[in-house]
Amino acid sequence: MSLTNEDLLAISQLLDTKLDARLKPIENDIKSIRDEQILMKDEQRRLWEGQKGLCDEQRKLWEGQKELRDEQKELRDEQKKIRDEQRKLWEGQKELRDEQRKQREELKELREGQKELRDEQKRINLIIENDILHGINILVENYVPAAKRFEKAVERMDAMQADIDIMKKVLAEHSEKLEKIS
């Protein structure tokens, strides 16, 4: 009994169909992992952008603090001038004392504002440390084992494809030999 070209073609198509059926779930898994990887990269980008925004905000706060310090220095210089004028102008003494009291209240408010900013900065740092970094660590822990599994699956697929190619060659050779014999 010899196999015809149609028989060989049918066998080849049957093997291709079986191979496709076995490879399809693996391809789907690989696509799913790639999709998850894209999502993780997007999430990581958003986290970096959020962190950059926080850094920008922190820089603005520092600049604001510098401006406040400059204003404080200006206020202190103004106080000195007021004290000099106070020695000269006894009539304006009460008015200057009221201005001095207001400046102290403003300074107190500024210090309270600085304390609130520091507290907010600590809260943000805790959020980054506890929530964001924890989430990144979980993503990394899940990504590495899955990637290793799929690397092994790809190696098995390559080996299976090589085996199929060899089988096709052997079938073709045997078919030629059988045709020569018959």
C-alpha positions in Angstrom: 0.0 0.0 0.0 1.5 3.3 -1.0 0.4 6.7 0.1 -0.6 9.2 -2.5 0.1 12.9 -2.5 -3.5 13.5 -1.4 -3.0 11.1 1.5 0.2 12.9 2.5 -1.5 16.2 2.1 -4.4 15.0 4.3 -2.0 13.7 6.9 -0.1 17.0 6.8 -3.3 19.0 7.2 -4.4 16.8 10.1 -1.1 17.3 11.8 -1.3 21.1 11.2 -4.9 21.1 12.6 -3.8 19.3 15.7 -0.8 21.5 16.1 -2.9 24.6 15.7 -5.4 23.3 18.3 -2.6 22.7 20.8 -0.8 26.0 20.0 -4.0 28.2 20.2 -4.3 28.1 24.1 -0.6 28.9 24.4 -0.9 31.8 21.9 -3.9 33.1 23.8 -1.9 32.9 27.1 1.0 34.7 25.5 -1.4 37.4 24.2 -3.0 37.7 27.6 0.4 38.1 29.3 1.4 40.8 26.7 -1.9 42.6 27.4 -1.2 42.5 31.1 2.3 43.7 30.5 1.0 46.7 28.5 -1.4 47.4 31.4 1.4 47.2 33.9 3.6 49.5 31.9 0.7 52.0 31.6 0.1 51.8 35.3 3.8 52.2 36.0 3.9 55.3 33.6 0.9 56.8 35.5 2.6 56.2 38.8 5.8 57.8 37.5 3.8 60.8 36.2 2.0 61.0 39.6 5.3 61.0 41.4 6.7 63.6 39.0 3.6 65.7 39.8 4.3 65.3 43.5 7.9 66.3 43.0 6.8 69.4 41.1 4.4 70.3 43.9 7.1 69.8 46.4 9.4 72.0 44.4 6.7 74.7 44.3 6.3 74.4 48.1 10.0 74.9 48.5 9.9 77.9 46.3 6.9 79.2 48.3 8.8 78.7 51.5 11.8 80.6 50.1 9.5 83.4 49.1 8.0 83.4 52.6 11.5 83.5 54.1 12.3 86.4 51.9 9.1 88.1 52.9 9.9 87.4 56.6 13.3 89.0 56.1 11.6 92.0 54.5 9.2 92.2 57.4 12.1 92.1 59.9 13.8 94.8 58.0 10.6 96.8 58.1 10.2 96.2 61.8 13.7 97.7 62.3 12.7 100.8 60.3 9.5 101.1 62.3 11.5 100.9 65.6 13.8 103.6 64.4 10.8 105.8 63.5 9.2 104.9 66.9 12.1 106.5 68.7 11.6 109.7 66.6 7.8 109.8 66.6 6.2 109.2 70.0 2.8 110.1 68.6 2.8 107.0 66.2 3.9 104.6 68.9 0.4 102.9 69.4 -0.1 102.5 65.6 3.4 100.9 65.2 2.7 98.4 68.1 -0.6 97.4 66.4 1.3 96.8 63.1 3.9 94.8 64.9 1.2 92.6 66.5 -0.4 92.0 63.1 3.0 90.9 61.6 3.5 88.4 64.5 0.1 86.9 63.8 0.9 86.6 60.1 4.2 85.0 61.0 2.4 82.6 63.3 -0.1 81.8 60.5 2.9 81.2 58.1 4.5 78.8 60.6 1.2 77.0 61.0 0.9 76.8 57.3 4.4 75.4 57.0 3.6 72.8 59.6 0.5 71.8 57.6 2.6 71.5 54.5 5.1 69.3 56.3 2.3 67.1 57.6 0.8 66.8 54.1 4.2 66.0 52.7 4.6 63.2 55.3 1.2 61.9 54.4 2.1 61.8 50.7 5.4 60.1 51.4 3.5 57.5 53.4 1.0 56.9 50.6 3.9 56.5 48.1 5.7 54.1 50.5 2.7 52.0 51.6 0.4 52.0 48.6 2.2 52.8 45.4 5.5 50.9 46.1 3.5 47.9 47.5 1.5 47.8 44.3 4.6 47.9 42.1 6.2 45.1 44.1 3.1 42.9 43.7 3.1 43.5 39.9 6.8 42.6 39.7 6.3 39.4 41.8 3.5 38.2 39.4 5.2 39.2 36.2 8.5 37.3 36.6 7.0 33.8 37.2 4.5 34.1 34.4 7.3 35.2 32.0 9.3 32.2 32.9 6.4 29.9 32.3 5.8 31.3 28.9 9.5 31.1 28.0 9.3 27.3 28.7 6.1 27.0 26.6 7.8 28.8 23.7 10.7 26.4 23.9 8.3 23.4 23.8 6.5 24.9 20.8 9.8 25.3 19.0 10.7 21.6 19.7 7.3 20.4 18.6 7.6 22.4 15.4 11.0 20.9 14.7 9.6 17.4 15.3 6.7 18.0 12.9 9.1 19.3 10.2 11.2 16.1 10.6 8.1 14.0 10.4 7.0 15.7 7.2 10.5 15.1 5.7 10.4 11.4 6.7 6.9 10.9 5.3 7.9 12.5 2.1 11.0 10.3 1.8 9.0 7.2 2.7 6.4 8.1 0.1 9.1 8.5 -2.5 10.6 5.2 -1.6 7.2 3.5 -1.6 6.4 4.9 -5.1 9.8 3.7 -6.4 9.1 0.2 -4.9 5.6 0.0 -6.4 
